[in-house]
């Protein structure tokens, strides 16, 4: 059984070819995995579809200061 308090419980192999070395263009085409706890489902999508997974009454504040 995994101990959720030990960081070693979250170790896994990740092949180097799965590690991004350059930003994707356009940025909103970056891949996104969405896990729905209510239905126990996983959806593979992109960040341009993020709004489809957020509650309608959610407020999002962006800070674009440099």
JOJOTA-V904980 format. One line per field, one symbol per residue. psi: psi as a letter, one per 30 degrees, with the letter a starting at -180 (. if undefined). A space follows every 10 residues. Layout:
# JOJOTA-V904980
psi->???
This chain:
# JOJOTA-V904980
psi->kkjffkfffg klkjkeffkk fkkkklefgk kkkkkjeefh lkkkalffge ffgkkegkkk kkjgl.
